[in-house]
Amino acid sequence: MAVDLAPLFVPLRVRNKELRNRIVMPPMVVLRGLNTPEGLDWYGERARSEIALVIVEATAVTRFGPELTAENLKPLVDAIHAGGALAAIQLFPVAFGRSVTPAEIELDEIDTILGNYRTATRICRKAGFDGVEPHGAHGFLLNQFFSPEKNHRSDRFGGSLGNRMRLALHIVEAVREECGSEMLLLYRHTPEGDGYGVETSLVLAEALVRAGVDILDLSPSSIDAPGDRAAPFRKLGAPVITVNELDRVERALEALNEERADLIAVGRGLIADPQWAVKVKEKRFDEIVECIRCNEKCFGNLQEGLPIECSQWA
């Protein structure tokens, strides 16, 4: 492939951190544990593959303190750093498996959620993580609070756009305080969702950046034009991550060259081939183990509660 790969491998400085290139491993639940040998191997191997930023899988803030501590998370951070990547972790607002809607959250539970985000961030900072990312996308709880079709509250957390943004902003403000000046704060958001579109999302994103978000993680883009739904957010000044079949190198380069995004996230491509970025950099394209989008061993295993694998592994 006669192609200029330079845009993929240009460093990017954000706050006081330098990302060695523009490739991000997005958060993917892999069911290998965060402090097990299997989990350390999974994340460490991918960090060694020229990844700039590894975002560890969505992790419920309720787990921090009772189960996850700075001491037992530090080996994970060390494994990622040893590979040359920065380490962030995605923070989920409630326990996994708990099906809850905005209407079912009491005001005192909102205070608990905010406290849990503070505790989780404090532990992550002590463990050495470079950043944290509240999960506000894909129809989960924080995204439901933002959606006029899902949020039917009549108090200060529902109704108007400002009210529907309030929980996300309170979380970001709390997390920013705990991050201090040295940690990165990301926020994952779906630009188009139930009852809202990009223009409404831009209002939220602008407020998030003012509140201290360093990187906007927009998921997904469309299949037609990589990075298209992320592109409008670049005007806010914070670097933007885009995702969706960007293991196809021409799509990743298009998103960067057309200035639709600053960073590209490769998810299932890094499940299929942990060495994807190294092989791309060295132009060993014919050696890449390609994801064929069959969903058999990744989503299939996830639905069965099994560690994710890939049907293309030899």
QUICOR-V915132 format. One record per run of one state. SS is the DSSP state (alpha for helix, beta for strand, coil for the rest). FROM is the first residue (numbers start at 1). TO is the last residue. If there is no record, write none. Layout:
BEGIN
SS&FROM&TO + SS&FROM&TO
END
This chain:
BEGIN
coil&1&5 + alpha&6&9 + coil&10&11 + beta&12&14 + coil&15&16 + beta&17&19 + coil&20&22 + beta&23&25 + coil&26&36 + alpha&37&47 + coil&48&52 + beta&53&60 + alpha&61&63 + beta&64&64 + coil&65&67 + beta&68&68 + coil&69&69 + alpha&70&82 + coil&83&85 + beta&86&92 + coil&93&101 + alpha&102&104 + coil&105&106 + alpha&107&127 + coil&128&130 + beta&131&136 + coil&137&140 + alpha&141&146 + coil&147&160 + alpha&161&179 + coil&180&183 + beta&184&189 + coil&190&192 + beta&193&193 + coil&194&195 + beta&196&196 + coil&197&197 + alpha&198&210 + coil&211&214 + beta&215&218 + coil&219&227 + alpha&228&236 + coil&237&238 + beta&239&243 + coil&244&248 + alpha&249&257 + coil&258&262 + beta&263&265 + coil&266&267 + alpha&268&272 + coil&273&275 + alpha&276&281 + coil&282&284 + alpha&285&287 + coil&288&298 + alpha&299&303 + coil&304&314
END
